[in-house]
């Protein structure tokens, strides 16, 4: 199996339950404007389908290579944690129909981070906040007797 066309830098790899590979990669180029020279870094997701790579553009950065962690759940949803030049990590989800969600901030600051899926296909983040190892998960919290919102809970 050959990678997508062109010169790429692979940032993450994940396998679906049916062994379909998912690559996250960057392509970079110098831009014509700006001093000092500026590098444009484009983040892509590629999924192998029928012997061909289906590529989806995700994000553009300037002079910063994004950090990606990815996993595919049993419903073929792709979960991604993305670290970029905005000093933190965001969560994105590609649903069963191939639609990517908007970025959802999950961690401010830097540190080592990893993404795993639980047996119920929910994402779990494991990260180092500089002083301790933290496990984060999505949960629903009741705000009153009739309202609820999803948010990230931290377990030090």
N, C-alpha and C positions, 0 to 999 in steps of 0.2 A: 504494500500500500504506500503510495507516495503522498507527501503532504500537499496542502494547497499550493497553487502556482505562486512563483515569485520568491524573493528573499524574505524569510519570516523568522521571528524569534518566538518560540513556544513559551507561553507563560503558565499554562495549566492544561491538564489532561484529565478526562473523566470518562468512564465507561457506563453505558446504560445496561440494564439487566439483560438485554438481548445482544450485548457486546458491541453495540453501535458506539464508535469513538466520537468524542466531543473534544475539539481542540480550542483553546483560547490562545491567540497569538497576536503579535504586533508586526506592523510594517512601518518603517520609518523613512523619512526623507528630509533633506534640508529645504527650508523655505527660502524664497527669493528676497523676502523683506527682513529687516531688523538687524541690529548690531548689538552684541556680538552675534555670530551665526546662530540661528534658531533651528532646532530639530522638531519636526512634527511627527508625533507617534500616534498611530491609529490602532485601536484595539478591535479585534475581530473574534467572532465565534464561528467555528466551522463544524458541521455535522456530516458524517459520511452517510449518503443515501444513494442506493442503487449504483454503487461503484464510483460516484462523483461526490465532491465536497460541496455542500450548500453553505455559503458564507453569508454572515450577517454582520454589518458594521455596528459597533457598540458605542465607541467613544473616541474623542480626540484629545490628546494631551500635548503640551509644548514643553520640551526639554525634560520630560519625566516619564519613565517607563512604569506603567501600572503594575501592581501586584494583584494576582488573581488566585483564588481558591475556588474549586468547583466540585459539584457532586450531582449525580442524576438519580432521581428517586424511582420507585416502582411504578409510578404513573407517567414516567418519561418527562417529568418536569426537571428543568435544569436550574440548580441553585448556584448562585455566584456571590462571593464576597470580593469586593473590588477596592483596593487601596490606590489612591492617586495623589495628585499634587495638592489636593484640598485638605491634607493633614487629617486623615481618618479613613475609616472603612465604611463602605455602603453595601447593602444587600440588594440583589436583583433576582427576580424569578422569571424563567421562561415557562409559560403554562403549556398544557397539553396541545394547544392550538398553535404553538410557536410564537406567541406574543410575549415580548419582554416587558416586565413592569418597570416603572420609574425607580430611580435610586431611592433607597430608604436608609438614612444614616443609622449605623449601629454602634460604632466605636469612634470616639474622638481621640486623637493622638496616635502614636505609633507603638508598636510592639509586635512580637510574633503572634500570628493568628492562624487558626486552621478551622475548617468547616467539615462537619460530619453530619450524617442524617441518622435520626433515631429509627426504631422499627416502625413507627407510625408516619414516616417520611417527613418529619419536621426537622428543620435545620437547627443545629447546635453549634455555637461558636466556642472555641477554646482559645483564650488569648492571655497574654502576659501584660499586665498593666504597669509593669515596672517594679511592683512590690509583691505581687502574688499571681497565681494562676487562676483564671476566672472562667467559669462556664456560663454561657448566655443562651437563653432559649426564648422563643416566642410563646406568649401566653395571652389569655383573655382575662381581663380584670373587670369586675363589676364596679362602676363608679357610683351608682345608686341602685335602686330597685329595678330600673328598666333600661339602663344604658351600659354599654361595654365598649372597650377599645382594645385593639391588640398593641402590645409593646414588648420591649425586650427586658427580661429580668436577669439579673446577675447573681450568680452563686459563687462567692469566693471560696 
